[in-house]
Amino acid sequence: MNEAFLHYIWQYQYFEKSDFRTTSGEIITVLHPGFKNTNAGPDFLNAKIQIADVVWIGHVEIHINSSEWIDHRHHIDMAYDNVILHVVWKENQFILQKDGSNLPTAELKGRVSEDLLLRYRKLVNQPESIPCAHQLPGVAHIKKITMLDKAVIERLENKSLLVQALLEKYGNDWEQTAFHVLCRNFGFKINAPAFERLAEILPQKLLLKHDQMTHLEALMFGQAGFLEGDCADQYFQHLKREYHLLGKKYGISDRKMSKAQWKFLRLRPANFPTLRIAQLAMLVHQQKNIFSKIVDATTYKDLLDMFSVTQSEYWQSHYRFDYPTDERIAGMGESSVYNLLINSVIPMLVAYGRSRDEQVYIDRAVSFLQEIPAEDNAIIKRWKNCDWLAASAADSQGLIELFNNYCMKRRCLDCTIGFSLLLPGKS
């Protein structure tokens, strides 16, 4: 038995209510089950329940076993003083209220349809990562779309909260926050921690003081730890000299990273951190005050043009210092630009809209997301195997959220799709 299932049973009253009594024998009439509480405190608030001849208005707490009232220390928590009914699967211990009287308790065991129990257990105990995989093709399109819309909004809100946390860290400086978010995502997961550290030790305001590309690259590669040691490469030596002067000028050399913090193993050369740093340097060079430009962008093309950068000449023939290649190295590829838009730009627009309470920026973010091609990864392939195809990045982001925070956590009862499959009378 799962407590979430009991919440579902109580919320929708899917149990036998004839001769419904407390465990002490008093007749119960549920006039209103209460409102599900998603915060701390009792599970259902402001319920209206008649017990014997008295109508009570208060809260309902739900447990599998009644003894959990004591285990969870509700007996010493004032938030639970106004609980009028304790709903349990099984009463295994008498619970007393603070005045010494019995806490009214209702037992649901034996009152829930065996068919409903069987369907719930079958759903949540499926070995597949997507519990409803075999039933999904038969689910109504409207139910799937409704859940997908809910999931993508939740994902955007969760990502925007991370942006908001950085904004507070940087004293409401949106430009520095944007630089940090972009740095982190230039790491493309493998090197995200290292790029994030680079953003912390190299303020964006310092970079904006420099228009020369070599100065920007010297600061970035120097702080990243890539200019340590000896190298015969002339460009390396030039950047090292520049960094020696700039690092001393700004007093940042003592905070520089170690080259060992960066990962190259099993990465394609196009994803080497050295090349990504060079591309980030070019982005900073071309797009001063980048957050302002993101906010001012009104079309999807504006964003594509902004982030489709090509690194400096040296890095068009080098993936690493002192290792020239005969092939010309292209700039940011489409998939990389899409990744930055999905994981950096869109969440920043949502966070900005939320902070200013201006829906226009949130709507614009969703609109941009609908124009970006759908992602193609292991999670999206799982949904494709269930005949659910993503038409845009909005769809793929929603499917990722649905998989990670509903399917993998077996939150079927919080999902429109899972809920519909458990409805009484559903075959």
C-alpha positions in Angstrom: 0.0 0.0 0.0 1.2 3.5 -0.9 0.1 6.7 1.0 -0.2 8.6 -2.3 -2.8 6.0 -3.4 -4.7 6.6 -0.1 -4.7 10.3 -0.9 -6.2 9.6 -4.3 -8.8 7.3 -2.8 -9.8 10.0 -0.2 -9.7 12.9 -2.6 -12.0 11.3 -5.1 -13.9 9.3 -2.6 -13.3 6.0 -4.4 -14.3 3.7 -1.5 -17.5 2.1 -0.2 -19.3 4.7 1.9 -22.3 2.7 3.1 -22.2 2.2 6.9 -19.0 4.2 7.0 -18.0 4.5 10.6 -15.1 5.5 12.8 -13.2 2.7 14.4 -15.1 3.4 17.6 -18.4 2.9 15.8 -19.7 6.5 15.0 -21.4 7.1 11.6 -19.3 9.2 9.2 -20.8 11.4 6.5 -18.3 13.1 4.2 -19.8 16.5 3.2 -16.5 17.7 1.7 -13.2 15.7 1.7 -11.2 18.9 2.0 -8.5 20.5 -0.3 -5.3 18.6 -0.9 -2.4 20.3 0.8 0.9 20.4 -1.1 2.8 22.2 1.7 3.7 21.2 5.2 0.8 20.2 7.6 -2.2 18.0 7.4 -2.9 16.3 4.0 -6.4 17.8 3.4 -7.5 21.2 4.6 -10.9 22.6 5.5 -12.9 19.4 5.2 -16.5 19.2 6.3 -17.4 16.0 7.9 -20.3 14.9 10.0 -19.5 12.4 12.8 -22.6 11.0 14.5 -24.8 14.2 14.9 -22.0 16.8 14.9 -20.7 18.5 11.7 -17.0 19.3 12.0 -14.9 21.7 9.8 -11.2 21.1 10.0 -8.4 19.0 8.5 -7.9 15.4 7.5 -4.6 13.5 8.0 -3.9 10.2 6.1 -1.6 7.4 6.9 -1.2 3.7 6.0 -1.0 2.7 9.7 -2.5 4.8 12.5 0.8 4.5 14.5 2.4 6.8 12.0 0.6 9.7 13.8 3.1 9.1 16.6 6.0 8.2 14.4 5.7 11.5 12.5 5.4 13.3 15.8 2.0 14.9 14.9 0.9 14.5 18.6 3.3 17.3 19.5 2.8 19.5 16.4 0.2 22.3 16.8 -0.4 22.3 13.0 -2.3 19.0 13.6 -4.5 20.2 16.5 -7.4 20.9 14.1 -7.4 17.5 12.5 -11.0 16.2 12.7 -10.5 12.8 11.1 -7.6 10.5 10.9 -8.0 8.3 7.7 -5.9 5.2 7.7 -5.6 1.9 5.8 -5.3 0.0 9.0 -5.7 1.0 12.6 -2.8 -0.7 14.5 -2.7 1.7 17.5 -5.3 3.9 19.3 -4.4 7.6 19.0 -5.3 10.0 21.7 -5.9 13.7 21.3 -4.2 16.2 23.6 -7.4 16.3 25.8 -7.1 12.5 26.3 -10.1 11.7 24.0 -9.8 9.3 21.0 -8.8 10.9 17.7 -11.7 10.0 15.3 -10.2 7.4 13.0 -11.6 5.8 9.8 -10.2 2.6 8.3 -10.3 2.2 4.5 -9.1 -1.4 4.4 -11.8 -3.6 2.9 -13.7 -0.6 1.4 -11.6 -0.1 -1.8 -12.5 -2.1 -4.9 -10.1 -5.0 -5.5 -10.2 -4.1 -9.2 -9.0 -0.6 -8.5 -6.2 -1.9 -6.2 -5.1 -4.4 -8.8 -4.9 -1.8 -11.5 -2.9 0.5 -9.3 -0.5 -2.2 -8.3 -0.1 -3.3 -11.8 0.6 0.2 -13.0 3.2 1.3 -10.4 4.9 -2.1 -10.3 5.6 -2.3 -14.0 9.3 -3.0 -14.6 9.4 -0.6 -17.6 10.7 2.9 -16.9 7.4 4.3 -18.3 4.8 2.4 -16.3 1.9 2.9 -18.8 4.1 2.2 -21.9 1.8 -0.6 -23.1 -1.4 1.4 -22.4 -0.2 4.8 -23.6 -1.2 4.4 -27.3 -4.8 3.9 -26.2 -4.9 7.1 -24.1 -6.9 9.9 -25.5 -4.8 12.6 -27.2 -6.3 15.4 -25.1 -5.2 13.7 -21.9 -1.6 13.3 -23.1 -1.4 16.9 -24.4 -2.9 18.2 -21.1 -0.2 16.4 -19.1 2.6 17.4 -21.5 1.6 21.1 -21.2 1.7 20.7 -17.4 5.1 19.0 -17.4 6.7 21.6 -19.7 5.5 24.5 -17.5 6.8 22.7 -14.4 10.2 22.2 -16.1 10.4 25.9 -17.1 9.5 27.0 -13.6 12.1 24.7 -12.0 14.8 25.9 -14.3 13.8 29.5 -13.6 14.2 28.9 -9.9 17.8 28.1 -10.5 18.2 31.3 -12.4 16.5 33.2 -9.5 18.9 31.7 -7.0 21.9 32.9 -9.0 20.3 36.4 -9.3 20.1 36.6 -5.6 23.7 35.5 -5.3 24.8 38.3 -7.6 22.7 41.0 -6.0 20.1 41.2 -8.8 22.7 41.7 -11.5 21.0 40.1 -14.5 24.0 40.5 -16.8 26.4 38.6 -14.4 23.6 36.0 -13.8 23.2 35.5 -17.5 27.0 35.1 -17.9 27.0 32.5 -15.2 24.1 30.5 -16.7 25.6 30.6 -20.2 29.0 29.5 -18.8 27.5 26.6 -17.1 25.7 25.4 -20.2 28.8 25.9 -22.4 30.1 23.0 -20.5 27.4 20.7 -22.0 27.1 18.6 -18.8 30.5 17.0 -18.8 32.4 20.3 -18.2 29.5 22.2 -16.6 31.0 22.3 -13.1 34.3 23.6 -14.5 32.6 26.3 -16.6 30.5 27.3 -13.6 33.6 27.7 -11.5 35.1 29.9 -14.3 32.1 32.2 -14.2 32.6 32.5 -10.4 36.2 33.6 -10.6 36.0 35.8 -13.7 33.3 38.5 -13.3 31.6 39.5 -16.5 32.1 43.2 -15.7 35.8 42.6 -15.9 35.5 41.1 -19.4 33.4 43.9 -20.6 36.3 46.3 -20.1 38.1 44.7 -23.0 37.4 44.9 -26.7 40.4 43.1 -27.9 39.8 39.4 -28.6 43.3 38.4 -27.3 42.6 40.1 -24.0 39.4 38.2 -23.6 41.0 34.9 -24.5 44.0 35.6 -22.2 41.7 36.2 -19.2 39.5 33.2 -19.9 42.2 30.7 -20.7 44.4 32.1 -18.0 41.7 31.8 -15.3 40.8 28.4 -16.6 44.4 27.2 -16.0 45.2 26.5 -19.6 48.2 28.9 -19.7 50.2 27.2 -17.1 53.5 25.4 -18.0 55.6 25.8 -21.1 54.5 25.5 -24.7 56.3 26.3 -28.0 53.1 27.6 -29.6 53.5 31.3 -30.2 49.8 32.1 -29.6 50.0 30.3 -26.3 53.0 32.4 -25.3 51.3 35.6 -26.4 48.2 34.9 -24.3 50.3 33.9 -21.3 52.1 37.2 -21.4 48.8 39.1 -21.7 47.4 37.1 -18.8 50.4 37.7 -16.6 49.8 41.5 -16.9 46.0 41.4 -16.7 45.9 38.9 -13.9 48.2 41.0 -11.9 46.3 44.2 -12.7 43.0 42.8 -11.5 44.3 40.6 -8.7 42.7 37.5 -9.9 45.6 35.2 -10.6 45.5 33.6 -7.2 42.0 32.3 -7.9 42.7 30.6 -11.2 41.7 27.0 -11.9 43.8 24.0 -12.5 43.9 22.5 -16.0 43.1 19.1 -14.3 39.6 20.3 -13.5 38.7 20.1 -17.2 37.6 16.9 -18.9 38.7 15.9 -22.4 38.3 12.1 -22.2 35.7 10.5 -24.5 34.7 13.9 -25.8 34.6 14.7 -29.5 37.1 17.4 -30.4 34.2 19.8 -31.2 33.2 19.6 -27.5 36.7 20.1 -26.1 36.6 22.7 -23.3 39.3 24.7 -25.0 37.2 25.2 -28.1 34.1 26.0 -26.1 36.0 28.6 -24.1 37.1 30.2 -27.4 33.5 30.2 -28.6 32.3 31.8 -25.3 35.0 34.4 -25.6 33.8 35.3 -29.1 30.2 35.5 -27.8 31.2 37.9 -25.1 33.2 39.9 -27.6 30.3 40.2 -30.1 27.4 40.5 -27.7 28.1 43.1 -25.0 25.4 43.1 -22.3 24.0 39.9 -23.6 21.1 39.7 -21.2 19.7 42.9 -22.4 19.9 41.6 -26.0 18.1 38.4 -24.9 15.3 40.3 -23.4 15.0 42.6 -26.4 15.0 39.6 -28.9 11.5 39.4 -30.3 12.0 36.6 -32.9 13.6 33.2 -32.9 15.9 34.3 -35.7 17.3 37.0 -33.4 18.4 34.4 -30.9 19.9 32.1 -33.6 21.9 35.0 -35.0 23.1 36.0 -31.5 24.5 32.6 -30.6 25.7 31.3 -33.9 29.3 32.4 -33.3 32.5 31.4 -34.9 35.6 31.3 -32.7 38.8 33.4 -33.4 41.1 32.5 -36.3 43.6 30.5 -34.1 40.8 28.3 -32.9 39.6 27.6 -36.4 42.6 25.4 -36.8 43.3 24.2 -33.2 41.3 22.1 -30.8 44.0 22.5 -28.2 47.1 24.7 -27.9 50.0 23.5 -30.0 48.0 20.9 -31.8 47.1 22.3 -35.2 44.7 20.5 -37.5 44.5 20.6 -41.3 40.7 20.8 -41.3 38.9 24.0 -40.7 37.0 23.9 -37.4 33.4 25.3 -37.7 31.8 27.5 -35.2 28.9 26.7 -32.9 26.8 24.0 -34.5 23.1 24.1 -34.7 22.6 21.4 -32.0 24.9 23.4 -29.6 23.0 26.6 -30.2 19.7 24.8 -29.6 21.1 23.4 -26.4 22.0 26.9 -25.2 18.6 28.3 -26.1 16.8 25.5 -24.3 18.9 25.4 -21.2 20.0 29.0 -20.8 18.0 31.5 -22.7 14.5 30.1 -22.2 14.9 29.7 -18.4 16.3 33.3 -18.2 13.3 34.7 -20.0 10.9 32.8 -17.8 12.8 33.9 -14.6 12.8 37.5 -15.8 9.0 37.4 -16.6 8.3 35.9 -13.2 10.5 38.5 -11.4 8.7 41.4 -13.1 5.3 39.7 -13.1 5.2 40.2 -16.9 3.6 37.3 -18.7 4.8 38.5 -22.1 8.4 37.2 -21.5 7.1 33.8 -20.3 4.8 33.6 -23.4 7.8 34.6 -25.6 10.0 31.9 -24.0 7.3 29.2 -24.7 6.9 30.5 -28.2 10.7 30.3 -28.9 10.7 26.8 -27.4 8.0 25.7 -29.8 10.2 26.8 -32.7 13.3 24.9 -31.6 13.5 21.4 -33.1 12.8 18.6 -30.6 15.8 17.1 -28.8 16.9 13.6 -29.6 18.2 11.7 -26.6 17.7 8.4 -24.7 14.5 9.6 -22.9 12.9 10.9 -26.1 13.7 7.6 -27.8 11.8 5.8 -25.0 8.7 7.9 -25.7 9.1 7.3 -29.4 8.9 3.6 -28.7 5.5 4.3 -27.1 4.4 6.1 -30.3 4.6 9.5 -28.7 6.7 11.8 -30.9 8.1 15.2 -30.0 7.3 17.8 -32.6 9.4 20.6 -30.9 11.7 21.4 -28.0 8.6 22.3 -26.0 7.4 18.7 -26.5 10.8 17.1 -25.7 11.3 19.2 -22.6 7.8 18.2 -21.4 8.5 14.6 -22.1 11.9 14.8 -20.2 10.1 16.3 -17.2 7.3 13.7 -17.4 9.8 10.9 -17.5 12.1 12.1 -14.7 9.6 13.5 -12.2 6.6 11.4 -12.8 7.4 8.1 -14.5 10.7 7.3 -12.7 9.2 8.4 -9.4 6.0 6.4 -10.0 3.8 9.5 -9.5 1.1 8.0 -11.7 -1.6 9.5 -9.5 -0.3 13.0 -10.1 -0.3 12.4 -13.8 -3.3 13.0 -16.0 -2.5 9.9 -18.0 -2.0 7.6 -15.0 -5.1 9.1 -13.3 -7.2 8.3 -16.4 -6.0 4.7 -16.5 -7.1 4.2 -12.9 -10.6 5.6 -13.1 -13.2 3.2 -11.8 -14.8 1.3 -14.7 -11.6 1.7 -16.9 -10.8 -1.6 -18.6 
